[in-house]
């Protein structure tokens, strides 16, 4: 009977906890008790003031002008991947073969679209000032709306254009989250004091943004309590794993870190500014090389951007048994234009595009892609006892202990010459400084290629190499968890397995490398959301909640005490 009561209490508690997982493309939000969250476009369209500045965030990463050097570099990378594929074997041991791109292009040039229906449908005209989520797709592009995605490349989309300030981005998030709460979840805003929220944050976080987001949830929206949870930690809970090297491929970012017992090791975290959207643009470039029959396709158009994303999902794979050209069809449907059906042939383009994760030079089509690591705190005026204070005081303690040790040694050994003691102390004192720097700031930067690009397999290997102990490295080599919606290609887990296996240091090769791409048979895009829902209902999570009054009284200092990660 007590078990039944406990499960009932947990169920009631889960119904009043809201899990929010914002991404660069989609927002996932729902009650902890829900089987699946509501998923909608993480965007807001606001009516422009007369004479106001035009700003429309793109649905795909923007293409850069194709210079001769850029085209040549990408073509070399494409040939490199093609040659690798030609040297691979099929599962029955036969060598792979590929249809020449010229032959595929000749077929596609002759392919004419079939008109399925005459022009029909209308753009939806709206009189609302603000439009949220998927409704933006049916907006007439000629209407005077600005479109904003509050997240970009895995973090807040702060820019110098219209609506790009931190205040404006937070206002967009408030608008979107309140819309989901009232319109999708039927929760009146006045009742939110009875609800608590878990916000899933990037693994590599910006302290200022976290402070503002906590204020947004507790003071501006009015949740009764909240806590923040890193996406990689949430992913391990969702997959039911005690430890894993987590690879998270989203729409615009790819991040890797090593998580053990709910802790993401800071020095192992790395984020690259490329993801599923960049794979889509690379796939479009490859399709154009073999005479893509839909000539009017424009990736900057929102409907064409979604069509290209769908073609990538439908056509792309890493199945080495599929050889030669394949005939595919797709339908283009837009308001006020006739519905057309296109037939085309595709070859190894469908494999080369996903493999650009391992050959990131192919992402040059969308510009430069930075590599980010977790930076040390620069200090916060509201938190005088931050990590800088703790580091300095611990360093002072080290120095005092060292001086005492030296004094004790002097009683036994002959006294040193005056002035020598200072030299020794300073020399030894510098050792803990470099040690603590390595511990806190990882001065060993991730080694990137000559073009400042880091492939996925190298990111995983370098992340694991930064684990503090040999035992932890062994654990991480035995369990790599792939989550996010940007890498859902058949066979890519095996390719990642092979790439890492070839490069594992000799001493760890005895470990059985396990790549998990569909944890618990669920959509990998949902893993982190599900993990946050599970964690929020655990008894151990009760001490993580931060209330509004506490936040207003104590402020950012409470995050150092309560946050389930090193603040």
C-alpha positions as CSV (number, residue, x, y, z in Angstrom):
1,X,0.0,0.0,0.0
2,X,2.7,2.6,0.8
3,X,4.3,1.9,-2.6
4,X,1.0,2.7,-4.3
5,X,0.8,6.0,-2.3
6,X,4.3,6.9,-3.2
7,X,3.8,6.3,-6.9
8,X,0.6,8.4,-6.8
9,X,2.5,11.2,-5.0
10,X,5.3,11.0,-7.7
11,X,2.6,11.1,-10.4
12,X,1.0,14.2,-9.0
13,X,4.4,15.8,-8.6
14,X,5.3,15.0,-12.2
15,X,2.1,16.7,-13.5
16,X,3.2,20.0,-11.9
17,X,6.8,19.9,-13.3
18,X,7.4,21.5,-16.7
19,X,10.5,20.4,-18.7
20,X,11.8,23.0,-21.2
21,X,14.4,21.9,-23.8
22,X,15.1,24.7,-26.2
23,X,17.1,24.0,-29.4
24,X,18.4,26.1,-32.3
25,X,15.5,24.8,-34.5
26,X,12.8,23.2,-32.2
27,X,11.6,23.6,-28.7
28,X,10.5,20.6,-26.7
29,X,8.3,21.4,-23.7
30,X,5.9,19.4,-21.6
31,X,5.0,18.0,-18.2
32,X,7.4,15.5,-16.6
33,X,4.4,13.1,-16.6
34,X,3.9,13.3,-20.4
35,X,5.0,10.5,-22.7
36,X,6.3,13.0,-25.2
37,X,6.7,16.8,-25.1
38,X,5.1,19.3,-27.4
39,X,7.6,20.0,-30.2
40,X,7.4,23.2,-32.2
41,X,9.5,25.5,-34.2
42,X,11.6,27.6,-31.7
43,X,10.8,30.9,-33.4
44,X,8.7,34.0,-33.1
45,X,7.5,36.4,-35.9
46,X,6.8,40.0,-34.8
47,X,5.1,42.6,-37.0
48,X,7.5,45.2,-38.1
49,X,6.9,48.9,-37.2
50,X,6.4,51.2,-40.2
51,X,9.9,51.9,-41.5
52,X,11.4,49.5,-39.1
53,X,14.6,47.4,-39.7
54,X,14.0,44.1,-41.6
55,X,15.4,41.1,-39.8
56,X,14.7,37.5,-40.7
57,X,16.7,34.7,-39.1
58,X,17.2,31.9,-41.6
59,X,15.9,28.4,-41.2
60,X,19.2,26.9,-42.4
61,X,22.7,28.2,-41.7
62,X,23.5,30.9,-44.3
63,X,25.6,30.0,-47.3
64,X,28.8,31.9,-48.0
65,X,29.8,33.2,-51.5
66,X,31.5,30.3,-53.4
67,X,34.9,31.6,-54.3
68,X,37.3,29.6,-56.5
69,X,39.4,28.6,-53.5
70,X,36.3,27.5,-51.5
71,X,34.9,25.4,-54.3
72,X,38.3,23.8,-54.9
73,X,38.8,22.9,-51.2
74,X,35.3,21.4,-50.9
75,X,35.8,19.4,-54.1
76,X,39.0,18.0,-52.8
77,X,37.3,17.0,-49.5
78,X,34.4,15.4,-51.5
79,X,36.9,13.3,-53.6
80,X,38.6,12.3,-50.4
81,X,35.4,10.9,-48.9
82,X,34.4,9.3,-52.3
83,X,37.8,7.5,-52.5
84,X,37.4,6.2,-48.9
85,X,33.9,4.9,-49.8
86,X,35.3,3.1,-52.9
87,X,37.9,1.3,-50.8
88,X,35.1,0.0,-48.5
89,X,33.5,-3.4,-48.8
90,X,29.9,-4.4,-48.7
91,X,28.6,-6.8,-46.0
92,X,29.1,-9.8,-48.4
93,X,32.7,-8.9,-49.0
94,X,32.4,-7.4,-52.5
95,X,33.9,-4.0,-53.3
96,X,31.6,-1.1,-53.5
97,X,31.1,0.6,-56.8
98,X,29.8,4.1,-57.6
99,X,27.9,5.5,-60.6
100,X,29.9,8.5,-62.0
101,X,28.4,11.9,-61.1
102,X,28.4,12.8,-64.8
103,X,26.1,9.9,-65.6
104,X,23.7,10.9,-62.8
105,X,23.8,14.6,-63.8
106,X,22.9,13.6,-67.4
107,X,19.8,11.8,-66.2
108,X,18.8,14.7,-63.9
109,X,19.2,17.3,-66.7
110,X,16.6,15.3,-68.8
111,X,14.2,15.0,-65.8
112,X,11.2,17.3,-66.1
113,X,8.7,17.9,-63.2
114,X,5.3,16.4,-63.4
115,X,2.5,18.8,-62.5
116,X,0.1,17.1,-60.1
117,X,-2.4,20.0,-59.5
118,X,-2.9,23.5,-60.7
119,X,-2.0,26.5,-58.5
120,X,-4.0,26.3,-55.3
121,X,-3.9,27.3,-51.7
122,X,-3.3,30.8,-50.2
123,X,-0.7,32.3,-47.9
124,X,-2.5,32.9,-44.6
125,X,-2.8,36.6,-43.8
126,X,-2.9,37.4,-40.1
127,X,-3.8,40.4,-38.1
128,X,-1.8,39.3,-35.0
129,X,1.2,41.3,-33.9
130,X,3.0,38.1,-32.8
131,X,3.0,34.6,-34.4
132,X,4.7,31.7,-32.7
133,X,6.0,28.3,-33.8
134,X,4.9,26.3,-36.8
135,X,2.3,29.0,-37.8
136,X,5.2,31.0,-39.1
137,X,5.5,28.6,-42.0
138,X,2.2,29.6,-43.5
139,X,3.0,33.4,-43.3
140,X,3.2,35.2,-46.6
141,X,6.9,36.1,-47.0
142,X,5.8,39.6,-48.4
143,X,4.1,40.5,-45.1
144,X,5.9,42.9,-42.8
145,X,7.1,40.4,-40.1
146,X,10.5,40.0,-38.6
147,X,11.4,36.4,-37.7
148,X,13.6,35.6,-34.7
149,X,15.1,32.3,-33.5
150,X,16.1,32.9,-29.9
151,X,18.7,30.1,-30.0
152,X,21.5,29.8,-32.6
153,X,24.5,27.4,-32.7
154,X,23.4,25.9,-29.4
155,X,23.3,29.2,-27.4
156,X,21.3,32.4,-27.1
157,X,21.1,34.2,-30.5
158,X,22.7,37.5,-29.5
159,X,23.5,39.7,-32.6
160,X,23.8,43.4,-33.6
161,X,20.6,43.4,-35.8
162,X,17.0,44.2,-34.9
163,X,15.8,42.1,-31.9
164,X,19.3,40.8,-31.2
165,X,19.9,42.2,-27.7
166,X,19.9,40.0,-24.6
167,X,16.7,41.7,-23.4
168,X,14.9,41.1,-26.8
169,X,16.0,37.4,-26.9
170,X,14.7,36.9,-23.4
171,X,11.4,38.6,-24.3
172,X,11.1,36.2,-27.3
173,X,11.7,33.2,-25.0
174,X,9.0,34.5,-22.6
175,X,6.5,34.9,-25.4
176,X,7.2,31.4,-26.8
177,X,7.1,29.6,-23.4
178,X,4.0,31.4,-22.3
179,X,2.3,30.5,-25.6
180,X,3.1,26.8,-25.1
181,X,1.9,26.9,-21.5
182,X,-1.4,28.5,-22.2
183,X,-2.3,27.3,-25.8
184,X,-0.8,23.8,-25.8
185,X,-0.7,22.7,-22.2
186,X,-3.9,24.6,-21.0
187,X,-2.1,26.1,-17.9
188,X,-3.3,29.6,-17.0
189,X,-0.4,31.9,-16.3
190,X,-1.9,32.9,-12.9
191,X,-1.5,29.2,-11.7
192,X,2.2,29.0,-12.5
193,X,3.2,29.6,-8.9
194,X,1.9,26.0,-8.3
195,X,4.2,24.6,-11.1
196,X,8.0,24.2,-11.2
197,X,10.2,24.1,-14.2
198,X,13.4,22.4,-15.3
199,X,15.4,24.2,-18.0
200,X,17.8,22.1,-20.0
201,X,20.9,24.2,-20.7
202,X,23.9,23.7,-23.0
203,X,26.8,21.7,-21.6
204,X,29.1,24.6,-22.3
205,X,27.2,27.5,-20.6
206,X,27.5,31.2,-20.2
207,X,27.0,32.2,-16.6
208,X,25.4,35.6,-17.5
209,X,22.8,33.9,-19.7
210,X,22.0,31.3,-17.0
211,X,21.5,34.1,-14.4
212,X,19.1,35.9,-16.8
213,X,17.2,32.7,-17.7
214,X,16.7,31.9,-14.0
215,X,15.3,35.4,-13.4
216,X,13.1,35.0,-16.5
217,X,11.6,31.7,-15.2
218,X,11.1,32.7,-11.5
219,X,10.4,36.5,-11.7
220,X,9.1,37.3,-15.2
221,X,7.1,34.1,-16.0
222,X,6.4,33.3,-12.4
223,X,7.1,29.6,-11.9
224,X,7.0,28.5,-8.2
225,X,10.5,27.0,-8.5
226,X,13.1,25.9,-11.0
227,X,16.5,24.3,-11.6
228,X,18.9,24.1,-14.5
229,X,20.3,20.9,-15.9
230,X,23.0,20.4,-18.5
231,X,21.8,18.6,-21.7
232,X,24.5,15.9,-21.6
233,X,23.7,15.0,-18.0
234,X,20.0,14.9,-18.9
235,X,20.9,12.6,-21.8
236,X,22.6,10.0,-19.6
237,X,19.5,9.9,-17.3
238,X,17.2,9.5,-20.4
239,X,19.4,6.6,-21.6
240,X,19.6,5.0,-18.2
241,X,23.4,5.1,-18.1
242,X,25.7,5.8,-15.1
243,X,28.4,7.1,-17.4
244,X,29.0,7.9,-21.1
245,X,30.9,10.0,-23.5
246,X,27.9,12.0,-24.8
247,X,27.8,13.1,-28.5
248,X,24.9,15.6,-29.1
249,X,24.3,16.6,-32.7
250,X,21.7,19.3,-33.0
251,X,20.5,21.4,-35.9
252,X,23.3,24.0,-35.6
253,X,25.8,22.6,-33.1
254,X,27.6,19.4,-32.2
255,X,28.9,19.0,-28.6
256,X,30.8,16.2,-26.8
257,X,31.6,15.7,-23.1
258,X,32.2,12.9,-20.7
259,X,29.6,12.4,-18.0
260,X,29.9,10.2,-14.9
261,X,27.4,9.9,-12.1
262,X,25.5,13.0,-13.1
263,X,28.6,15.2,-13.4
264,X,29.9,16.5,-16.8
265,X,33.7,16.8,-16.5
266,X,34.5,20.4,-17.4
267,X,37.8,19.8,-19.3
268,X,36.2,17.2,-21.6
269,X,33.5,19.6,-22.9
270,X,33.8,20.8,-26.5
271,X,31.2,22.4,-28.9
272,X,31.6,22.8,-32.7
273,X,29.5,25.3,-34.6
274,X,28.1,22.8,-37.1
275,X,25.1,20.4,-37.0
276,X,22.2,18.9,-39.0
277,X,21.5,22.2,-40.8
278,X,25.1,22.3,-42.2
279,X,24.7,18.7,-43.4
280,X,21.5,19.8,-45.2
281,X,23.4,22.7,-46.9
282,X,26.3,20.4,-47.9
283,X,23.7,17.9,-49.3
284,X,22.2,20.7,-51.3
285,X,25.6,21.6,-52.7
286,X,26.2,17.9,-53.7
287,X,22.8,17.7,-55.3
288,X,23.5,20.8,-57.4
289,X,26.7,19.2,-58.6
290,X,24.7,16.4,-60.1
291,X,22.1,18.8,-61.7
292,X,19.4,18.9,-59.1
293,X,16.2,19.1,-61.2
294,X,14.3,21.6,-58.8
295,X,16.2,24.6,-60.3
296,X,14.2,27.2,-58.4
297,X,15.2,25.8,-54.9
298,X,16.3,28.5,-52.6
299,X,17.7,27.5,-49.2
300,X,16.9,31.0,-47.8
301,X,13.2,30.4,-48.5
302,X,11.6,28.8,-45.4
303,X,9.6,26.2,-47.3
304,X,12.5,25.2,-49.5
305,X,14.7,25.0,-46.4
306,X,12.3,22.5,-44.8
307,X,12.0,20.6,-48.0
308,X,15.8,20.2,-48.2
309,X,15.8,19.1,-44.6
310,X,13.2,16.5,-45.4
311,X,15.1,15.3,-48.5
312,X,18.2,14.8,-46.3
313,X,16.2,12.7,-43.8
314,X,14.5,10.6,-46.5
315,X,17.6,10.1,-48.8
316,X,20.7,10.2,-46.7
317,X,22.2,7.2,-45.0
318,X,25.5,5.4,-44.3
319,X,24.6,2.0,-45.6
320,X,27.6,0.7,-47.6
321,X,25.5,-2.0,-49.2
322,X,23.7,0.6,-51.2
323,X,25.8,1.2,-54.4
324,X,25.3,3.0,-57.7
325,X,22.5,5.4,-58.6
326,X,19.1,5.3,-56.9
327,X,16.0,6.8,-58.4
328,X,14.0,9.0,-56.0
329,X,10.9,11.2,-56.2
330,X,9.8,14.2,-54.1
331,X,6.9,16.7,-54.3
332,X,7.1,20.5,-54.1
333,X,4.0,22.1,-52.7
334,X,3.6,25.8,-52.1
335,X,0.7,28.2,-51.9
336,X,-0.3,29.9,-55.2
337,X,2.0,27.6,-57.2
338,X,1.2,24.3,-58.9
339,X,2.1,21.2,-57.0
340,X,5.0,19.4,-58.8
341,X,6.6,16.0,-58.6
342,X,10.3,15.7,-59.4
343,X,12.2,12.5,-60.2
344,X,16.0,12.5,-59.8
345,X,18.9,10.1,-59.5
346,X,21.3,10.2,-56.5
347,X,24.4,8.2,-55.9
348,X,27.0,8.4,-53.1
349,X,26.0,12.1,-52.4
350,X,23.5,10.5,-49.9
351,X,26.5,9.0,-48.0
352,X,29.0,11.8,-48.4
353,X,26.6,14.4,-46.8
354,X,26.3,12.6,-43.4
355,X,30.1,11.8,-43.5
356,X,30.8,15.5,-43.6
357,X,30.7,15.2,-39.8
358,X,34.0,13.4,-40.1
359,X,35.3,15.6,-42.9
360,X,34.2,19.1,-41.7
361,X,36.0,20.9,-44.5
362,X,32.7,20.1,-46.4
363,X,31.0,22.5,-44.0
364,X,32.9,25.5,-45.5
365,X,29.8,26.0,-47.6
366,X,28.3,27.7,-44.5
367,X,31.4,29.6,-43.5
368,X,33.8,29.3,-40.5
369,X,32.9,27.1,-37.6
370,X,34.4,27.9,-34.2
371,X,35.3,25.4,-31.5
372,X,34.2,26.3,-28.0
373,X,35.4,25.0,-24.6
374,X,34.2,25.9,-21.1
375,X,35.9,29.1,-20.0
376,X,36.8,30.0,-16.5
377,X,34.5,32.5,-14.7
378,X,35.7,36.1,-15.1
379,X,34.0,36.9,-11.7
380,X,30.6,38.2,-10.7
381,X,30.1,41.3,-8.5
382,X,27.1,39.6,-7.0
383,X,29.1,36.5,-6.0
384,X,32.2,37.6,-4.1
385,X,33.0,34.0,-3.1
386,X,33.1,32.7,-6.6
387,X,35.6,30.1,-8.0
388,X,38.3,32.8,-8.4
389,X,38.1,33.6,-4.7
390,X,38.1,29.9,-3.8
391,X,41.1,29.3,-6.1
392,X,43.1,32.2,-4.7
393,X,42.4,31.3,-1.0
394,X,43.3,27.6,-1.6
395,X,46.5,28.8,-3.3
396,X,47.3,31.0,-0.3
397,X,46.7,28.0,1.9
398,X,49.1,25.9,-0.2
399,X,51.8,28.5,0.1
400,X,51.4,28.7,3.9
401,X,51.6,24.9,4.2
402,X,54.7,24.9,2.0
403,X,56.4,27.5,4.1
404,X,55.7,25.5,7.2
405,X,57.2,22.4,5.6
406,X,60.3,24.3,4.6
407,X,60.7,25.7,8.1
408,X,60.5,22.2,9.5
409,X,63.1,21.0,7.0
410,X,65.4,23.9,8.0
411,X,65.5,22.7,11.6
412,X,67.0,19.4,10.4
413,X,69.1,20.7,7.4
414,X,71.7,23.5,7.6
415,X,70.0,26.9,7.3
416,X,69.7,28.2,3.7
417,X,71.2,31.5,2.6
418,X,68.9,34.5,3.1
419,X,66.7,35.1,0.1
420,X,67.0,31.5,-1.2
421,X,63.9,30.5,0.7
422,X,61.8,33.0,-1.3
423,X,63.1,31.7,-4.6
424,X,62.2,28.1,-3.7
425,X,58.7,29.1,-2.4
426,X,57.9,31.1,-5.6
427,X,59.2,28.3,-7.8
428,X,57.2,25.6,-6.1
429,X,54.2,28.0,-5.7
430,X,54.1,28.3,-9.5
431,X,53.5,24.5,-9.8
432,X,50.1,24.5,-8.0
433,X,49.1,27.5,-10.1
434,X,49.7,25.7,-13.4
435,X,48.1,22.6,-12.0
436,X,44.9,24.5,-10.9
437,X,44.9,26.3,-14.3
438,X,44.8,23.0,-16.1
439,X,42.2,21.7,-13.7
440,X,39.9,24.7,-14.1
441,X,40.6,26.1,-17.5
442,X,42.0,23.3,-19.6
443,X,44.9,25.2,-21.2
444,X,45.4,22.2,-23.5
445,X,43.1,23.4,-26.2
446,X,41.4,20.9,-28.4
447,X,43.7,20.3,-31.4
448,X,41.9,21.4,-34.5
449,X,42.8,21.1,-38.2
450,X,44.7,23.7,-40.2
451,X,41.4,25.3,-41.1
452,X,40.2,25.5,-37.5
453,X,37.9,22.5,-38.0
454,X,37.4,19.6,-35.7
455,X,35.8,16.4,-37.0
456,X,33.4,14.4,-34.8
457,X,35.7,11.4,-34.2
458,X,38.6,13.6,-33.2
459,X,36.4,15.5,-30.9
460,X,35.3,12.3,-29.1
461,X,38.9,11.0,-28.8
462,X,40.2,14.3,-27.5
463,X,37.3,14.7,-25.1
464,X,38.0,11.2,-23.6
465,X,41.7,12.0,-23.5
466,X,40.9,14.9,-21.1
467,X,39.3,12.7,-18.5
468,X,41.2,13.0,-15.2
469,X,41.9,9.3,-14.6
470,X,42.9,6.2,-16.6
471,X,39.9,4.3,-15.2
472,X,37.5,7.0,-16.4
473,X,39.0,6.9,-19.8
474,X,38.4,3.2,-20.1
475,X,34.8,3.7,-19.0
476,X,34.2,6.3,-21.7
477,X,35.8,4.3,-24.5
478,X,33.4,1.5,-23.6
479,X,30.2,3.7,-23.9
480,X,29.6,6.5,-26.4
481,X,26.0,7.8,-26.4
482,X,24.7,9.6,-29.5
483,X,21.7,11.9,-29.0
484,X,20.1,14.9,-30.8
485,X,18.2,15.0,-34.1
486,X,21.1,15.9,-36.4
487,X,22.7,12.5,-36.8
488,X,19.8,10.2,-37.4
489,X,21.2,8.4,-40.4
490,X,21.1,4.6,-40.8
491,X,24.5,3.1,-40.3
492,X,26.3,6.2,-39.0
493,X,26.8,4.6,-35.6
494,X,28.9,1.8,-37.1
495,X,30.9,4.4,-39.1
496,X,31.6,6.3,-35.9
497,X,32.5,3.0,-34.2
498,X,35.0,2.1,-36.9
499,X,36.6,5.6,-37.0
500,X,37.1,5.6,-33.2
501,X,38.3,2.0,-33.1
502,X,41.1,2.7,-35.5
503,X,42.4,5.6,-33.4
504,X,41.9,4.4,-29.8
505,X,45.2,4.4,-27.9
506,X,46.7,0.9,-27.7
507,X,46.3,0.6,-23.9
508,X,42.5,1.0,-24.1
509,X,41.9,-1.4,-27.0
510,X,40.8,-4.3,-24.7
511,X,37.6,-2.3,-23.9
512,X,34.5,-3.2,-25.9
513,X,33.5,0.0,-27.7
514,X,29.7,0.4,-27.6
515,X,28.1,3.2,-29.6
516,X,24.4,3.8,-28.5
517,X,22.4,5.6,-31.2
518,X,18.9,4.7,-30.1
519,X,18.9,4.6,-26.3
520,X,15.9,2.6,-25.0
521,X,14.5,2.5,-28.6
522,X,13.5,6.2,-28.3
523,X,14.0,9.1,-30.7
524,X,17.5,10.4,-29.8
525,X,16.2,13.9,-30.1
526,X,13.9,13.2,-27.1
527,X,16.6,11.6,-24.8
528,X,17.7,14.7,-22.9
529,X,14.1,15.9,-22.4
530,X,13.1,12.4,-21.1
531,X,16.1,12.4,-18.8
532,X,15.2,15.7,-17.3
533,X,11.7,14.5,-16.7
534,X,13.0,11.4,-14.9
535,X,15.6,13.3,-12.8
536,X,13.0,16.0,-11.7
537,X,10.9,13.4,-9.9
538,X,13.7,11.7,-8.0
539,X,14.0,12.2,-4.3
540,X,17.6,13.4,-4.7
541,X,16.4,16.2,-6.9
542,X,14.3,17.9,-4.2
543,X,17.4,19.7,-2.9
544,X,18.0,21.3,-6.3
545,X,14.9,23.4,-6.6
546,X,15.3,27.2,-6.3
547,X,12.3,29.3,-5.2
548,X,11.5,32.8,-6.3
549,X,11.9,34.4,-2.9
550,X,15.3,32.7,-2.4
551,X,16.4,33.9,-5.8
552,X,15.4,37.5,-5.1
553,X,17.0,37.4,-1.7
554,X,20.3,35.5,-2.4
555,X,20.6,35.8,-6.2
556,X,23.3,34.1,-8.3
557,X,25.2,32.8,-5.2
558,X,22.5,30.2,-4.7
559,X,23.5,28.5,-8.0
560,X,26.8,27.7,-6.5
561,X,25.0,25.8,-3.7
562,X,22.2,24.2,-5.7
563,X,23.1,23.8,-9.3
564,X,23.8,20.2,-10.2
565,X,27.1,21.3,-12.0
566,X,30.2,23.3,-11.0
567,X,29.1,26.9,-11.0
